[in-house]
Amino acid sequence: MFDTVVIATDGSDSVKRAVDTALDLADRFDAEVHALSVIDASEVDASPQQLRDELETALETTADAALATVEEHADRDVTTAVREGHPAAEICEYAREIDADVIATGTRGRHGENRLLLGSVAERIVRTSPVPVLTVRQLDLAGEDDETETIADA
């Protein structure tokens, strides 16, 4: 049913559960795993000119670390990619390019911690994705460490 899973990650704490859930899904279907992190071009463009190179380097480092985290948690090979652009558009385009079967993402990212429902990027992915989207919210355990619940435990 699922041969190719795309995990969209920005490295935020709220995406950790989505990564674990997506990897569990990939294990169950013996699916190929792609991890994608998108550098938000609007964030770079909105910064002062003299800081753009530093900001872009910092965002690239964060993206690489986010992808490394997915690779560390996976028990299979993971194809990784970093893109620059509008995150939702880039994620959907990547899914089209590799003929993905599902996109997995957290519901809140680095810029959406104050959103009550879906983060703006997750919402745009759900609305525009050419494939099903698995959105995984971070559990709030009232100050306790967040424990991951796998699909089997749900």
Secondary structure, DSSP 8 states (H G I E B T S, - for coil): --SEEEEE----GGGHHHHHHHHHHHHHHT-EEEEEEEEEHHHHHTS-GGGHHHHHHHHHHHHHHHHHHHHHH-SS-EEEEEEEE-HHHHHHHHHHHTT-SEEEEES--TT-TT-SSS-HHHHHHHHH-SS-EEEE-----TTS------TTT-
